[in-house]
Amino acid sequence: MRTLIILAVTCLTGFISHAQIVTGDWKGTVNFQGQSIDFAFHITQPQDSLHTTMDIPSQGLTGGKAANTTYTNDTLKVDFPQFKMRYIGVTKNDSIQGNLIQNNFPVPLTLVKGALVLNRPQQPKAPFNYDVQEVTFKNKEENITLAGTLTLPKDIKNPPIAVIISGSGPQNRDGDMFGHSLYYVLADYLSSNGIGVLRYDERGVGASTGTFETAGIAQFTSDATAAIAYLKKYKKTKYSQVGLIGHSIGGIIAPQIAALSPDVAFTVMLAGPGIPGNELMLSQKEAMERLMNIPEAQIKQGQDLLGYAYDVIIQNDGTNAAIKDAVNLALKEKLGPMVPIQQVEAITDQITTPEIVSLLKATPASYLSAIKSPVIALNGKKDFQVPYVQNIAAIKEAFAAGNNENARTVAFDDLNHLFQECTTGALSEYSEIEQTMAPKVLAFITKWIKEHTND
């Protein structure tokens, strides 16, 4: 028995030391169809198994979790089923040489040791001239705990406080996307200039409990409402005026809360839409494809197909599973046998997540017209994700219908969806631009909040 125990310990020690060869930060570049795409793998071994997360800054991915990581016989295998992606490589000297395989199509990817470092001059650095507190608060309706960071200006009694409501996709409190920490930069600027900020990990992300994948706008609205309730009871903030800053889909959530809650003192919409969700998604796709020089006939074909699918979703009041089945059936009938079933199912999966379904069914104008407290909508003129012309027009119309004298819209020249100063507004620029958020927008938001709250 003693021998068996020694053998077991020896084998385990051998596994750990062998696996340590691949732990750490790795980076590499995929060259595909004339594009260079940087990848970063972060491999850890918290106990007796390997864990991997992946960053693709140009695609806006940070911390994508691998379902499985193995390293045997000098071969590393990492599976990302949510992206239909797998990496297989062999360690050789100080590198891992292999292929990134997506949809059974392999592309060479050699990984070398080291972190992928991007120049981000606006990234906050300590020491700070404001207090930083790690906090948690409960969403009692959903029985989940949300974790975040509260930053409060020093030596200012009852400063105004903004709750940041993030955009689509699973976002952490810092808004890490495309190699930028958008919400961290925004919070740092505001709190350095007299405005408190609460930013938090979305449910199922970071230190927050719950599940992101099963949530839609209603659930995210409930989480943001819980954040306000927390601030109104917390001893350091209960006498402060609390407002909302909603980015992208957060620009739908923030007005919904502001229209219904007297606790909201102000609302800032950052790239928030004004047109219905299905129209937004179609206009977004059209604008993106024009930036990519997709032929007009192909753009129209995509508009017809997705417009048809979106109508099926909007008209279906059933469960998410029922909506998914209806869309899958409708697309199979429309596309016929010429399109592989797997491809049809992939399209269905993309457009029937609870978040996307709730976005497609959203009608922002119905809430925008009901807001009575100060509200401002900021949009970039080179934002293809929320094209400013039709959205600003719809927001203005809704504000006018509500007769809110403290409602205003502003469109900034040469800014994209992240409010970066840009050339075209294309998605590919997001990670290439070193600026995280235009200083003029940071200053504008700060000034506007101070003008509409009591110092």
N, C-alpha and C positions, 0 to 999 in steps of 0.2 A: 504493500500500500504506500509506503514511504517513497519507493522508487517511482510509482505511478504519479504521485504528487509532484516529485522533482521533474519528471518528464513533462508533465502538463505545464508547469511553470516555465520550463526551458523553452517549450514550443511557443508559449504565449510571448515570452521575451523575444524570441526570434521573430515572431510576427510583427511585434511593435517596432523593433529596430529596423526590420525590412521595410515596413510601411513608412517609417520616418523619412525615407528617401524622397517620397513624393509629397510630404506635408509642406505647407507654406504657400507662398504666392507665386503664381505662374502667369506668364503673359505670352501672347502670340498674335499673329495677323493672318487672316484669311484673305486671299486674293480671289475675287469671284466676279466675273463679268465686268472687269475693269474697275471694280471697287476694292478698296482695302478696308477691311473691317477688323478692328482690334478686339481681342478677347482677353479676359482675365479670369483665371480660376483660383479660388481660395480653398485649399484642402487642409482640413484639420482632423485631429484624431482625439476627440474628447475622452473616449474610453478605449474599447477594443475594436472599434469600427471607424472607417473613414467617412467624412462628411465633406461635401463640396458645394460651393456656391459659385455662380458665374455672373460676370458683368460683361455687357456689350454696350459701351457708352453711346455709340452711334445709333443704336436701336432703342435707347432709353431703358435698358434693362440693368438693374442693380440687385445683386443678391438673389438671383434665381437659384432655387434649391434643387439639387440633384436628388433623385429618388434612390439611387444606389451608386456606390463607389467601391470598386475592388482593385486590389493591386496584387497580382500573383505572377510569378515567373517573369518578372520585369515588365509586365504588361498592365497598364492602367486602363480601366474601363469606367466611364462615367455616363450615367443615363439621366436624361431630362425628358421624360415622357410627355410633360405638358407642352414641350416645344417640338415633340416628335424628333428629338435630337439625341445623338450618342457620340461620345468621343472615345476612340481606342488608340492608344499610343504605347510605344516601347521606350523605356528609359535608355538613354545612350549618352555617356559622359555626363554633361550638366544640362541635358535637354530631354524632352519627351517628344519623340517623332511619331506622328500618326495622322489620323484622319478624323475630321468632324463629319458625321453622317447624319443627314436630315432627309426624311422621306426616301431612304435607301440610296441617297446620292452622296458619295464621299467627296470631301474637299480636303486637300492637305492642310494640316495645321501643326506646326512645330512650336512647342511651348518651351520657354526658357525661364529660369528662376528670376523673380523680381516682381515688384508691384507696378501696375500700370499707372503712371503719374501724369496727371493733366494739370496744366497751368490754370489755376483759378484764383486770380488776384483778389476777388471779393470774399473768398472763404474766410469766415470769422476766426479770429485767433485771440486766445486769452493773453493778458488779463482783460476782463470786461469791466465797463463802468456801470454795470447793472447786476442785480442779483439773479442767480440761476438756481432754480429748484426743480428737482425731479418729483413729479406728482403722479398720483393715480386717482381715478374717479370712476364711479359705478354707473353704468346704464342699467337701472333696476328693471326696466321693462324687458330688456333683452337678457338680463342676468349675465352681463359681461363686464370686465374691468378694462378700462382704457388707460394707457400709460403715456405720459407726455412730459414736456418741459415748459415750465412757467418762468418767464423772464420779466422782472419788475425793475423799473428805474429806481436808482438809489435817491433817497432824500426827497422824494416826491410823494405827497400824501394823496391817496386815492387817484392814481393816474388812470386815464382811460385804458381799457384792455381790449385787445382784438383776439378773437379765436380764429385761427386759420383752418379753413376747410379745404381739403386737398382735392386734386383733380381725379380723373378716372384711373382705374388700375390700382393694385395694392400699393399704397404709399406709406412710407414711414414719416415720422414727425418732421424730418429735415427736408422732405421733398426731394430725395436723391433720385435724379433722373438725368440721363444724357451726360453723366459726369459732373453734374451740378447739384448743389444743395439749395434749391430755390427758396424753400420756406425758412431755412436756417438763415440765409442771407437777409431775407425780408425781416425776420424777427429780430436779428441783430441790429439792423438799421433802426427799426422802430423803437426798440428798447434803449438804444443809445441816444435816442432823441425824445425821451419822455413818455413813451407809450408801451404799456405792458403787452405781452403776447403769450397766449397758450397755444402751443402746437402739439399734436399728439399722433401716435401711431394708429393707423386705421385698425379696425377689428381684424384679428388674425395676422397682424403684421408686427414685427418687432416684439415689444414687451406687452402688447395688448392681447387679451384673450378673445375668444370668439372665432368665427370663420368668415373670411372675406368672400369666398367663392359662392356662398349662398345668399349674399346680401345685395340689395339694390338701393335706390335712392331713398326709399322710406326708412330703411334700416340705418343708412348713413345720416339721415336727418335726425333720427332718434339719438344717435351717438353725439352729434353736435349739440343737440338740445341738452343732453346730459352734461356736456362741457360748460354750458352757460349756467345750469343749475349749480354745478360745483363752484363756479366763481362767485355766484351770488350768495353762497353760504360760507365760503372760506374766509377766515378772519382777516386776511391781508387784502382781500379784493371785494368783500361784500358791499362796500360803499362806492365802488368804482362804477363808472358807466362801461357797459360791456357791449361790444359790437362784433361784427363778423366780417372776415375777409375770405371770400370764396373764389377759388381758382378753377376755371373750366367747368367740370360738372359740379364743383363746389359753388360755382356761380349760379347754379340752379337751386342747390340746397339752401344757401344763405338767404335768398329772397323768400323762399317758402317759410322759413322760420321767422324772418322779420315781419312778414305779412300777418303772422298769427300771434307772435309773442310780444308783449309790452316790455319785456326785459331787454330787447335789442335796441341799443341806442343809436347805432349807425351800421351801414352795410356798404362794403366795397366789393364790387364784382370785378374780378380780373379775368378777362376773356370769357365772361359768362354769356351764354346764348340768349337770344330773344325769340327765335323762331322755334316751332315744334321740333321735337327730337328727331323724328324721322326725316324731316327736311334738312336738319343740321347734318345728319350722318351722310345724306346724299350729296349735299353741297361740299362737305369736307372731302369726300372721296373724289368728286369732280375736280376740286381745286388741286388736290395732291397729284392727281394723274396728269393734269395740265402742266404742273411744275416738272413732271417726269417726262414730258413730251410724248405721252401716250396718244396714239391716233384717235381722232374724234369719233370714228365709228366704234372703236373699242370702248371708249368712255361711255357712249350712249348705250351700248349693249350692257355694260355693268350697271348703269343707272336703271335700265328697264328691269334687269334681273333682281337687283337688291330692292328696288322700289316695290316690286311684286311681293318679295319676301317680307318686307317691312309692313306692308298692308295686312298680310296674314297675321303677323304678330300683333299689330294694333287692334285688329278686330277680334282677337282671341282673349277672353277674360279668364281662361282656365289656369291651371297650375303651370309652373315652368316646364314640367315634363310634358304636359299636353301641348304647350306651345311649340316645344322642340319637335315633337312628333308631327304636328301639323305643318311646320315649316319644312321638315325633311321630306314629307310626302308631297307637298306642293312643288318643291324644287325638283324632285325626281320626275314628277309629271311634266314640268315645264321644260326641263333639260333633256329628258329622254335617255335612251340607252347609250348615246354617244359619249356622255360624261360618266366616268367611273363613279361607282357608289361611294367609294372612299373620299373622293373629292367633294361630292355633294354633302356628305356627312361632315367634312371638315368645315365647309362654309356654314352649315347649320350650327355647328358647335361654336363658331366665332360670334354669331349674331344672336344667340339665344341664352347667353349667360344672364343671370338675374340683373346684373348691373346694366348690360346693354339693353335688355328688354325694358327696364324701367326708364332708361334714357330715351328710347324710341317713343315711349308713350308720354313723355314729359311735355307739358305745355307751359313754358315759363311765363308767358304774358299774363296768365290768369293770376299769378302771384305778384308779378311786378306792379300791376295796377292797384294792388291792395296795400302796398307799403305806405305807411304814413310817416315813418321816421326818416332821417336823412339817408339817402342812398346815392351812390355814384357807380356808373358802369364804365370801366376802362377797357379799351380794345386796341390792339395793334393793327395797323393797316396792311401788314404783310403776314397776318395770321391766317393760314390756310385751314386750320382745324376749326376755328370759329370765324369764318369769313365776315369781316367787319361791316360791309355795306348793308347786307340784308339783316344782320343781327342788330346793329345799331339802330336801324330804321324801326325794327319791331320793338326794341326796348324804348325808344323815344315815344312811340305810339302808345305803349302800355303806360308809361309814366304820365303822358298827357291825359289819358283816360282816368287816371287816379287823382289828378289835380294835386299832386304832391309838389309844393314849391321848392322843396329841398331835394329834388331828384334831378340828376344831371348825367349826361354822357360825354365822354371824351375819347377821341380816337387819335392815337399817336402815329406819326409818320415813321416808316422804316423799322417797326417793331414786330416781332413774331409772337407766337403763342406763349412763349416764356417771358415776353417783354425784354428780349435781347435786341440790341441794335444789329440789324442783319442786312444781307444783300437781297436774297430772294424770298426768305421765309420758309424754305424747304426744310424738311425733317433732318436731312443730312447735315445742315448747318448747326443744329442745336449743340452737338458735342464739339464741333470745330471752333465755335466762338468761345473765347476765353471769358468774356463778360457773362455773369450769371443773370443779372437784372439791371436794366438801364438806370443809372443814378438819377436821371430826371424823373423817372417813375417812382422810385423810392422816396425822393423828396416831395413829390406831388401827393402821394398817399399820406405821408406824415403831416404835411401842411393841412390837407383836407380834414383829416381826423381831428386835429387840434382845433380847427375852425368850427367844427360841429359837436364839440364836447366842451364841458366846463373844466378848465385847467385847475 
